[in-house]
Amino acid sequence: MYKIPKEEEIRKAIYKAMKKHNSFPSLKKLRESIIEELHKMDRNYTISSKRARILTARSGFVKVNVKNTEGDKKFSKCPVCEGKLKEIKNLSLTGKEIIIGYRCTLCDYKGNVNEFPVRYSFHFTK
């Protein structure tokens, strides 16, 4: 039977994993390393990829690089950390304001309209 760890335990596991490896080329490898650190605390602990991504992006000591691709998905929240998105606007040739992209206020994700993330990489900053 699995157990869900508390947020503070996950943050400690993220910090230890990042300090040990310094960077991860994918979310899958990051999650595996976090689970490895969590198993040192309790053998039954596990974490989903989504929760690992969100807590890592919000940690403050990890830089998340995102590779985007074209698509037609619309976001109301940040696709990386589920934070608030701020619109990036520009003026068109006719003088109208148009939305050209979005920027997250928490994790600094930036994407154009009609783009969504397909690959994440994580780098230790402290």
Buried (B, 14 or more C-beta within 10 A) or exposed (E): EEEEBEEEBBBBBBBBBBEEEEBBEEBEBBBEBBBEBBEEEEEEBBBEEEBBBBBBBBBEBBEBEBEBEEEEEEBEEBBBBBBEBEEBEEEEEEEEEEEEBBBBEBBBBBBEBEBBBEEBBBBBEE
